Amino acid sequence: MSNPKKQIIMNEITFWKQNKMLPEHYCDFLMSLYSEGNHQEEIEGKSKNAVINVERRKNRNLSMFFPISAFVILLLLFTMQLEWVVIAVAAVFATGCLIGAIYFAKRNHLMAVMLQLATALAILGVTLKVSTTYFAGNNEMLYIILIVNCLFWLLSGVMLKIIYFTISGVLGLIAIISAWIYFL
């Protein structure tokens, strides 16, 4: 077996041993088998180079990209002067995140969750920007738009059995309706 392939296998075995995925004596046997009887100091696996570990880091880094992007788009929504351009960009971003969440729903749970959150934030930002731009000074319209967003989160949470959307929808509705009644 070629040396790079042997090194990959030994990295995996070291990762398994450190994370107790296999008993230690199995890992020692596999290491001596793949090192062809050489001592550990000649060929040593590195667990940080294990394929599983590298994939986890890559998925974690990629999954953090979308909520950060949603936050940046929210900042742009309320700082740029060309409202329709930012609204269009945020709407395209929300649509892309929604499509990505559907795609990753079965493949990568963490990525799907982050895309769902990014979609919810982007939609909230777009609706708030539309409300403050085209219905300036109309607080009733703002409350209605926020209630519609919370109802959307609540229905999504109940239908898709996503607890964090259900909780945020209920808490949002309580807060918005309480604020509306208080300021009437």
Rosetta constraint file for C-alpha pairs under 8 A:
AtomPair CA 1 CA 5 HARMONIC 6.79 0.50
AtomPair CA 1 CA 6 HARMONIC 6.47 0.50
AtomPair CA 2 CA 6 HARMONIC 6.22 0.50
AtomPair CA 3 CA 7 HARMONIC 6.01 0.50
AtomPair CA 4 CA 8 HARMONIC 6.27 0.50
AtomPair CA 5 CA 9 HARMONIC 6.36 0.50
AtomPair CA 6 CA 10 HARMONIC 6.15 0.50
AtomPair CA 6 CA 34 HARMONIC 6.67 0.50
AtomPair CA 6 CA 35 HARMONIC 7.77 0.50
AtomPair CA 7 CA 11 HARMONIC 6.03 0.50
AtomPair CA 7 CA 43 HARMONIC 7.66 0.50
AtomPair CA 7 CA 44 HARMONIC 7.97 0.50
AtomPair CA 7 CA 45 HARMONIC 6.49 0.50
AtomPair CA 8 CA 12 HARMONIC 6.32 0.50
AtomPair CA 8 CA 45 HARMONIC 7.75 0.50
AtomPair CA 8 CA 49 HARMONIC 7.81 0.50
AtomPair CA 8 CA 50 HARMONIC 6.87 0.50
AtomPair CA 8 CA 51 HARMONIC 7.71 0.50
AtomPair CA 9 CA 13 HARMONIC 6.26 0.50
AtomPair CA 9 CA 34 HARMONIC 7.86 0.50
AtomPair CA 10 CA 14 HARMONIC 6.11 0.50
AtomPair CA 10 CA 31 HARMONIC 6.43 0.50
AtomPair CA 10 CA 34 HARMONIC 7.22 0.50
AtomPair CA 10 CA 44 HARMONIC 7.02 0.50
AtomPair CA 10 CA 45 HARMONIC 4.67 0.50
AtomPair CA 10 CA 46 HARMONIC 7.59 0.50
AtomPair CA 11 CA 15 HARMONIC 6.21 0.50
AtomPair CA 11 CA 44 HARMONIC 7.72 0.50
AtomPair CA 11 CA 45 HARMONIC 4.04 0.50
AtomPair CA 11 CA 46 HARMONIC 4.84 0.50
AtomPair CA 11 CA 47 HARMONIC 5.24 0.50
AtomPair CA 11 CA 48 HARMONIC 7.76 0.50
AtomPair CA 11 CA 49 HARMONIC 6.13 0.50
AtomPair CA 11 CA 50 HARMONIC 5.01 0.50
AtomPair CA 12 CA 16 HARMONIC 6.14 0.50
AtomPair CA 12 CA 45 HARMONIC 7.38 0.50
AtomPair CA 12 CA 46 HARMONIC 7.97 0.50
AtomPair CA 12 CA 47 HARMONIC 6.53 0.50
AtomPair CA 12 CA 49 HARMONIC 7.95 0.50
AtomPair CA 12 CA 50 HARMONIC 4.89 0.50
AtomPair CA 12 CA 51 HARMONIC 6.84 0.50
AtomPair CA 12 CA 52 HARMONIC 7.78 0.50
AtomPair CA 13 CA 17 HARMONIC 6.12 0.50
AtomPair CA 13 CA 27 HARMONIC 6.02 0.50
AtomPair CA 13 CA 30 HARMONIC 7.33 0.50
AtomPair CA 13 CA 31 HARMONIC 6.96 0.50
AtomPair CA 13 CA 45 HARMONIC 7.28 0.50
AtomPair CA 13 CA 47 HARMONIC 7.93 0.50
AtomPair CA 14 CA 18 HARMONIC 6.15 0.50
AtomPair CA 14 CA 27 HARMONIC 7.42 0.50
AtomPair CA 14 CA 45 HARMONIC 5.48 0.50
AtomPair CA 14 CA 46 HARMONIC 6.34 0.50
AtomPair CA 14 CA 47 HARMONIC 5.32 0.50
AtomPair CA 15 CA 19 HARMONIC 6.09 0.50
AtomPair CA 15 CA 46 HARMONIC 7.33 0.50
AtomPair CA 15 CA 47 HARMONIC 4.28 0.50
AtomPair CA 15 CA 48 HARMONIC 7.44 0.50
AtomPair CA 15 CA 50 HARMONIC 6.27 0.50
AtomPair CA 16 CA 20 HARMONIC 5.75 0.50
AtomPair CA 16 CA 21 HARMONIC 4.79 0.50
AtomPair CA 16 CA 22 HARMONIC 5.94 0.50
AtomPair CA 16 CA 27 HARMONIC 7.44 0.50
AtomPair CA 17 CA 21 HARMONIC 6.34 0.50
AtomPair CA 17 CA 22 HARMONIC 6.15 0.50
AtomPair CA 17 CA 23 HARMONIC 7.06 0.50
AtomPair CA 17 CA 24 HARMONIC 5.87 0.50
AtomPair CA 17 CA 27 HARMONIC 5.96 0.50
AtomPair CA 18 CA 47 HARMONIC 7.60 0.50
AtomPair CA 20 CA 24 HARMONIC 7.37 0.50
AtomPair CA 22 CA 26 HARMONIC 6.55 0.50
AtomPair CA 22 CA 27 HARMONIC 6.58 0.50
AtomPair CA 23 CA 27 HARMONIC 6.54 0.50
AtomPair CA 24 CA 28 HARMONIC 6.15 0.50
AtomPair CA 25 CA 29 HARMONIC 6.10 0.50
AtomPair CA 26 CA 30 HARMONIC 6.16 0.50
AtomPair CA 27 CA 31 HARMONIC 6.02 0.50
AtomPair CA 28 CA 32 HARMONIC 6.20 0.50
AtomPair CA 29 CA 33 HARMONIC 6.07 0.50
AtomPair CA 30 CA 34 HARMONIC 6.10 0.50
AtomPair CA 31 CA 35 HARMONIC 5.86 0.50
AtomPair CA 31 CA 40 HARMONIC 7.96 0.50
AtomPair CA 32 CA 36 HARMONIC 5.93 0.50
AtomPair CA 32 CA 37 HARMONIC 5.09 0.50
AtomPair CA 32 CA 38 HARMONIC 6.85 0.50
AtomPair CA 32 CA 39 HARMONIC 7.62 0.50
AtomPair CA 32 CA 40 HARMONIC 7.95 0.50
AtomPair CA 33 CA 37 HARMONIC 6.40 0.50
AtomPair CA 35 CA 39 HARMONIC 7.52 0.50
AtomPair CA 35 CA 40 HARMONIC 7.88 0.50
AtomPair CA 35 CA 43 HARMONIC 6.59 0.50
AtomPair CA 38 CA 42 HARMONIC 6.60 0.50
AtomPair CA 38 CA 43 HARMONIC 7.48 0.50
AtomPair CA 39 CA 43 HARMONIC 7.23 0.50
AtomPair CA 40 CA 44 HARMONIC 5.56 0.50
AtomPair CA 46 CA 50 HARMONIC 6.95 0.50
AtomPair CA 47 CA 53 HARMONIC 7.56 0.50
AtomPair CA 48 CA 53 HARMONIC 6.26 0.50
AtomPair CA 48 CA 54 HARMONIC 7.18 0.50
AtomPair CA 49 CA 53 HARMONIC 6.86 0.50
AtomPair CA 49 CA 54 HARMONIC 6.38 0.50
AtomPair CA 50 CA 54 HARMONIC 6.17 0.50
AtomPair CA 51 CA 55 HARMONIC 6.10 0.50
AtomPair CA 52 CA 56 HARMONIC 6.23 0.50
AtomPair CA 53 CA 57 HARMONIC 6.35 0.50
AtomPair CA 54 CA 58 HARMONIC 6.18 0.50
AtomPair CA 55 CA 59 HARMONIC 6.07 0.50
AtomPair CA 56 CA 60 HARMONIC 6.07 0.50
AtomPair CA 57 CA 61 HARMONIC 6.12 0.50
AtomPair CA 58 CA 62 HARMONIC 6.10 0.50
AtomPair CA 59 CA 63 HARMONIC 5.88 0.50
AtomPair CA 59 CA 111 HARMONIC 7.31 0.50
AtomPair CA 60 CA 64 HARMONIC 6.33 0.50
AtomPair CA 60 CA 110 HARMONIC 7.87 0.50
AtomPair CA 61 CA 65 HARMONIC 6.70 0.50
AtomPair CA 62 CA 66 HARMONIC 7.58 0.50
AtomPair CA 62 CA 111 HARMONIC 7.73 0.50
AtomPair CA 63 CA 67 HARMONIC 7.84 0.50
AtomPair CA 63 CA 110 HARMONIC 6.84 0.50
AtomPair CA 63 CA 111 HARMONIC 4.98 0.50
AtomPair CA 63 CA 114 HARMONIC 5.94 0.50
AtomPair CA 63 CA 115 HARMONIC 7.66 0.50
AtomPair CA 64 CA 68 HARMONIC 6.45 0.50
AtomPair CA 64 CA 114 HARMONIC 7.06 0.50
AtomPair CA 65 CA 69 HARMONIC 6.05 0.50
AtomPair CA 66 CA 70 HARMONIC 6.09 0.50
AtomPair CA 66 CA 97 HARMONIC 7.75 0.50
AtomPair CA 66 CA 114 HARMONIC 6.52 0.50
AtomPair CA 66 CA 115 HARMONIC 6.22 0.50
AtomPair CA 66 CA 118 HARMONIC 5.87 0.50
AtomPair CA 67 CA 71 HARMONIC 6.19 0.50
AtomPair CA 67 CA 114 HARMONIC 6.29 0.50
AtomPair CA 67 CA 115 HARMONIC 7.27 0.50
AtomPair CA 67 CA 117 HARMONIC 6.76 0.50
AtomPair CA 67 CA 118 HARMONIC 4.85 0.50
AtomPair CA 68 CA 72 HARMONIC 6.27 0.50
AtomPair CA 69 CA 73 HARMONIC 6.17 0.50
AtomPair CA 69 CA 118 HARMONIC 7.74 0.50
AtomPair CA 70 CA 74 HARMONIC 6.16 0.50
AtomPair CA 70 CA 93 HARMONIC 7.99 0.50
AtomPair CA 70 CA 118 HARMONIC 5.30 0.50
AtomPair CA 70 CA 119 HARMONIC 7.64 0.50
AtomPair CA 70 CA 121 HARMONIC 6.31 0.50
AtomPair CA 70 CA 122 HARMONIC 5.74 0.50
AtomPair CA 71 CA 75 HARMONIC 6.30 0.50
AtomPair CA 71 CA 121 HARMONIC 7.54 0.50
AtomPair CA 72 CA 76 HARMONIC 6.24 0.50
AtomPair CA 73 CA 77 HARMONIC 6.05 0.50
AtomPair CA 73 CA 86 HARMONIC 7.87 0.50
AtomPair CA 73 CA 90 HARMONIC 6.27 0.50
AtomPair CA 73 CA 122 HARMONIC 7.24 0.50
AtomPair CA 74 CA 78 HARMONIC 6.73 0.50
AtomPair CA 74 CA 121 HARMONIC 7.70 0.50
AtomPair CA 74 CA 122 HARMONIC 6.78 0.50
AtomPair CA 74 CA 125 HARMONIC 5.60 0.50
AtomPair CA 75 CA 79 HARMONIC 6.28 0.50
AtomPair CA 76 CA 80 HARMONIC 5.65 0.50
AtomPair CA 76 CA 86 HARMONIC 6.87 0.50
AtomPair CA 77 CA 83 HARMONIC 7.24 0.50
AtomPair CA 77 CA 86 HARMONIC 5.78 0.50
AtomPair CA 77 CA 87 HARMONIC 6.87 0.50
AtomPair CA 77 CA 90 HARMONIC 7.86 0.50
AtomPair CA 77 CA 125 HARMONIC 6.92 0.50
AtomPair CA 77 CA 126 HARMONIC 7.43 0.50
AtomPair CA 77 CA 129 HARMONIC 6.49 0.50
AtomPair CA 78 CA 129 HARMONIC 7.05 0.50
AtomPair CA 80 CA 86 HARMONIC 7.35 0.50
AtomPair CA 82 CA 86 HARMONIC 6.59 0.50
AtomPair CA 83 CA 87 HARMONIC 6.02 0.50
AtomPair CA 83 CA 129 HARMONIC 7.80 0.50
AtomPair CA 83 CA 133 HARMONIC 7.57 0.50
AtomPair CA 84 CA 88 HARMONIC 5.98 0.50
AtomPair CA 85 CA 89 HARMONIC 6.22 0.50
AtomPair CA 86 CA 90 HARMONIC 6.02 0.50
AtomPair CA 87 CA 91 HARMONIC 6.01 0.50
AtomPair CA 87 CA 126 HARMONIC 5.80 0.50
AtomPair CA 87 CA 129 HARMONIC 7.39 0.50
AtomPair CA 87 CA 130 HARMONIC 7.76 0.50
AtomPair CA 88 CA 92 HARMONIC 6.17 0.50
AtomPair CA 89 CA 93 HARMONIC 6.12 0.50
AtomPair CA 90 CA 94 HARMONIC 6.05 0.50
AtomPair CA 90 CA 122 HARMONIC 6.05 0.50
AtomPair CA 90 CA 123 HARMONIC 7.73 0.50
AtomPair CA 90 CA 125 HARMONIC 7.89 0.50
AtomPair CA 90 CA 126 HARMONIC 6.50 0.50
AtomPair CA 91 CA 95 HARMONIC 6.14 0.50
AtomPair CA 91 CA 122 HARMONIC 7.16 0.50
AtomPair CA 91 CA 123 HARMONIC 7.07 0.50
AtomPair CA 91 CA 126 HARMONIC 6.81 0.50
AtomPair CA 92 CA 96 HARMONIC 6.10 0.50
AtomPair CA 93 CA 97 HARMONIC 6.09 0.50
AtomPair CA 93 CA 119 HARMONIC 7.74 0.50
AtomPair CA 93 CA 122 HARMONIC 7.30 0.50
AtomPair CA 94 CA 98 HARMONIC 6.09 0.50
AtomPair CA 94 CA 118 HARMONIC 7.18 0.50
AtomPair CA 94 CA 119 HARMONIC 4.71 0.50
AtomPair CA 94 CA 120 HARMONIC 7.69 0.50
AtomPair CA 94 CA 122 HARMONIC 5.42 0.50
AtomPair CA 94 CA 123 HARMONIC 6.28 0.50
AtomPair CA 95 CA 99 HARMONIC 6.22 0.50
AtomPair CA 95 CA 119 HARMONIC 7.32 0.50
AtomPair CA 96 CA 100 HARMONIC 6.08 0.50
AtomPair CA 97 CA 101 HARMONIC 6.01 0.50
AtomPair CA 97 CA 115 HARMONIC 5.22 0.50
AtomPair CA 97 CA 116 HARMONIC 6.98 0.50
AtomPair CA 97 CA 118 HARMONIC 6.65 0.50
AtomPair CA 97 CA 119 HARMONIC 5.46 0.50
AtomPair CA 98 CA 102 HARMONIC 6.31 0.50
AtomPair CA 98 CA 115 HARMONIC 6.68 0.50
AtomPair CA 98 CA 116 HARMONIC 6.52 0.50
AtomPair CA 98 CA 119 HARMONIC 5.83 0.50
AtomPair CA 99 CA 103 HARMONIC 6.21 0.50
AtomPair CA 100 CA 104 HARMONIC 6.04 0.50
AtomPair CA 100 CA 112 HARMONIC 7.22 0.50
AtomPair CA 100 CA 115 HARMONIC 6.62 0.50
AtomPair CA 101 CA 105 HARMONIC 5.78 0.50
AtomPair CA 101 CA 111 HARMONIC 7.28 0.50
AtomPair CA 101 CA 112 HARMONIC 4.47 0.50
AtomPair CA 101 CA 113 HARMONIC 7.22 0.50
AtomPair CA 101 CA 115 HARMONIC 5.15 0.50
AtomPair CA 101 CA 116 HARMONIC 5.82 0.50
AtomPair CA 102 CA 112 HARMONIC 7.22 0.50
AtomPair CA 103 CA 107 HARMONIC 7.64 0.50
AtomPair CA 103 CA 112 HARMONIC 7.88 0.50
AtomPair CA 104 CA 108 HARMONIC 5.27 0.50
AtomPair CA 104 CA 109 HARMONIC 6.84 0.50
AtomPair CA 104 CA 111 HARMONIC 6.48 0.50
AtomPair CA 104 CA 112 HARMONIC 5.13 0.50
AtomPair CA 105 CA 109 HARMONIC 6.02 0.50
AtomPair CA 105 CA 112 HARMONIC 5.21 0.50
AtomPair CA 108 CA 112 HARMONIC 6.26 0.50
AtomPair CA 109 CA 113 HARMONIC 6.20 0.50
AtomPair CA 110 CA 114 HARMONIC 6.27 0.50
AtomPair CA 111 CA 115 HARMONIC 6.11 0.50
AtomPair CA 112 CA 116 HARMONIC 6.08 0.50
AtomPair CA 113 CA 117 HARMONIC 6.25 0.50
AtomPair CA 114 CA 118 HARMONIC 6.11 0.50
AtomPair CA 115 CA 119 HARMONIC 6.01 0.50
AtomPair CA 116 CA 120 HARMONIC 6.23 0.50
AtomPair CA 117 CA 121 HARMONIC 6.17 0.50
AtomPair CA 118 CA 122 HARMONIC 6.06 0.50
AtomPair CA 119 CA 123 HARMONIC 6.08 0.50
AtomPair CA 120 CA 124 HARMONIC 6.07 0.50
AtomPair CA 120 CA 153 HARMONIC 7.82 0.50
AtomPair CA 121 CA 125 HARMONIC 6.10 0.50
AtomPair CA 122 CA 126 HARMONIC 6.12 0.50
AtomPair CA 123 CA 127 HARMONIC 6.13 0.50
AtomPair CA 124 CA 128 HARMONIC 6.09 0.50
AtomPair CA 124 CA 146 HARMONIC 7.92 0.50
AtomPair CA 124 CA 149 HARMONIC 6.69 0.50
AtomPair CA 125 CA 129 HARMONIC 6.04 0.50
AtomPair CA 126 CA 130 HARMONIC 6.11 0.50
AtomPair CA 127 CA 131 HARMONIC 6.08 0.50
AtomPair CA 127 CA 145 HARMONIC 6.81 0.50
AtomPair CA 128 CA 132 HARMONIC 6.08 0.50
AtomPair CA 128 CA 142 HARMONIC 7.29 0.50
AtomPair CA 128 CA 145 HARMONIC 7.51 0.50
AtomPair CA 128 CA 146 HARMONIC 7.75 0.50
AtomPair CA 129 CA 133 HARMONIC 5.85 0.50
AtomPair CA 130 CA 134 HARMONIC 5.72 0.50
AtomPair CA 130 CA 135 HARMONIC 7.39 0.50
AtomPair CA 131 CA 135 HARMONIC 5.05 0.50
AtomPair CA 131 CA 136 HARMONIC 6.76 0.50
AtomPair CA 131 CA 141 HARMONIC 6.91 0.50
AtomPair CA 131 CA 142 HARMONIC 5.81 0.50
AtomPair CA 131 CA 145 HARMONIC 7.39 0.50
AtomPair CA 132 CA 136 HARMONIC 4.84 0.50
AtomPair CA 132 CA 137 HARMONIC 7.55 0.50
AtomPair CA 132 CA 142 HARMONIC 7.51 0.50
AtomPair CA 135 CA 141 HARMONIC 6.97 0.50
AtomPair CA 135 CA 142 HARMONIC 7.86 0.50
AtomPair CA 138 CA 142 HARMONIC 6.70 0.50
AtomPair CA 139 CA 143 HARMONIC 6.22 0.50
AtomPair CA 140 CA 144 HARMONIC 6.14 0.50
AtomPair CA 141 CA 145 HARMONIC 6.09 0.50
AtomPair CA 142 CA 146 HARMONIC 6.17 0.50
AtomPair CA 143 CA 147 HARMONIC 6.05 0.50
AtomPair CA 143 CA 176 HARMONIC 6.85 0.50
AtomPair CA 143 CA 180 HARMONIC 7.04 0.50
AtomPair CA 144 CA 148 HARMONIC 6.14 0.50
AtomPair CA 145 CA 149 HARMONIC 6.27 0.50
AtomPair CA 146 CA 150 HARMONIC 6.25 0.50
AtomPair CA 146 CA 176 HARMONIC 7.33 0.50
AtomPair CA 147 CA 151 HARMONIC 6.04 0.50
AtomPair CA 147 CA 172 HARMONIC 7.74 0.50
AtomPair CA 147 CA 173 HARMONIC 6.10 0.50
AtomPair CA 147 CA 176 HARMONIC 6.93 0.50
AtomPair CA 147 CA 177 HARMONIC 7.94 0.50
AtomPair CA 148 CA 152 HARMONIC 6.06 0.50
AtomPair CA 149 CA 153 HARMONIC 6.30 0.50
AtomPair CA 149 CA 169 HARMONIC 7.96 0.50
AtomPair CA 150 CA 154 HARMONIC 6.05 0.50
AtomPair CA 150 CA 168 HARMONIC 7.37 0.50
AtomPair CA 150 CA 169 HARMONIC 4.44 0.50
AtomPair CA 150 CA 170 HARMONIC 7.18 0.50
AtomPair CA 150 CA 172 HARMONIC 5.81 0.50
AtomPair CA 150 CA 173 HARMONIC 5.88 0.50
AtomPair CA 151 CA 155 HARMONIC 5.98 0.50
AtomPair CA 151 CA 169 HARMONIC 6.09 0.50
AtomPair CA 151 CA 173 HARMONIC 7.46 0.50
AtomPair CA 152 CA 156 HARMONIC 5.97 0.50
AtomPair CA 152 CA 169 HARMONIC 7.51 0.50
AtomPair CA 153 CA 157 HARMONIC 5.96 0.50
AtomPair CA 153 CA 165 HARMONIC 5.17 0.50
AtomPair CA 153 CA 166 HARMONIC 6.35 0.50
AtomPair CA 153 CA 168 HARMONIC 7.05 0.50
AtomPair CA 153 CA 169 HARMONIC 4.98 0.50
AtomPair CA 154 CA 158 HARMONIC 6.17 0.50
AtomPair CA 154 CA 165 HARMONIC 5.93 0.50
AtomPair CA 154 CA 166 HARMONIC 4.54 0.50
AtomPair CA 154 CA 167 HARMONIC 7.38 0.50
AtomPair CA 154 CA 168 HARMONIC 7.30 0.50
AtomPair CA 154 CA 169 HARMONIC 4.36 0.50
AtomPair CA 154 CA 170 HARMONIC 6.42 0.50
AtomPair CA 155 CA 159 HARMONIC 5.90 0.50
AtomPair CA 155 CA 166 HARMONIC 7.30 0.50
AtomPair CA 156 CA 160 HARMONIC 5.72 0.50
AtomPair CA 156 CA 161 HARMONIC 7.69 0.50
AtomPair CA 156 CA 162 HARMONIC 7.33 0.50
AtomPair CA 156 CA 165 HARMONIC 6.76 0.50
AtomPair CA 156 CA 166 HARMONIC 7.34 0.50
AtomPair CA 157 CA 161 HARMONIC 5.26 0.50
AtomPair CA 157 CA 162 HARMONIC 4.39 0.50
AtomPair CA 157 CA 163 HARMONIC 5.90 0.50
AtomPair CA 157 CA 164 HARMONIC 7.07 0.50
AtomPair CA 157 CA 165 HARMONIC 4.59 0.50
AtomPair CA 157 CA 166 HARMONIC 4.35 0.50
AtomPair CA 157 CA 167 HARMONIC 8.00 0.50
AtomPair CA 157 CA 169 HARMONIC 7.98 0.50
AtomPair CA 158 CA 162 HARMONIC 6.63 0.50
AtomPair CA 158 CA 163 HARMONIC 7.66 0.50
AtomPair CA 158 CA 166 HARMONIC 6.08 0.50
AtomPair CA 162 CA 166 HARMONIC 6.48 0.50
AtomPair CA 163 CA 167 HARMONIC 6.13 0.50
AtomPair CA 164 CA 168 HARMONIC 6.03 0.50
AtomPair CA 165 CA 169 HARMONIC 5.89 0.50
AtomPair CA 166 CA 170 HARMONIC 6.24 0.50
AtomPair CA 167 CA 171 HARMONIC 6.05 0.50
AtomPair CA 168 CA 172 HARMONIC 5.73 0.50
AtomPair CA 169 CA 173 HARMONIC 6.06 0.50
AtomPair CA 170 CA 174 HARMONIC 6.22 0.50
AtomPair CA 171 CA 175 HARMONIC 6.12 0.50
AtomPair CA 172 CA 176 HARMONIC 5.98 0.50
AtomPair CA 173 CA 177 HARMONIC 5.89 0.50
AtomPair CA 174 CA 178 HARMONIC 5.95 0.50
AtomPair CA 175 CA 179 HARMONIC 6.07 0.50
AtomPair CA 176 CA 180 HARMONIC 6.01 0.50
AtomPair CA 177 CA 181 HARMONIC 6.12 0.50
AtomPair CA 178 CA 182 HARMONIC 6.04 0.50
AtomPair CA 179 CA 183 HARMONIC 6.08 0.50
AtomPair CA 180 CA 184 HARMONIC 6.18 0.50
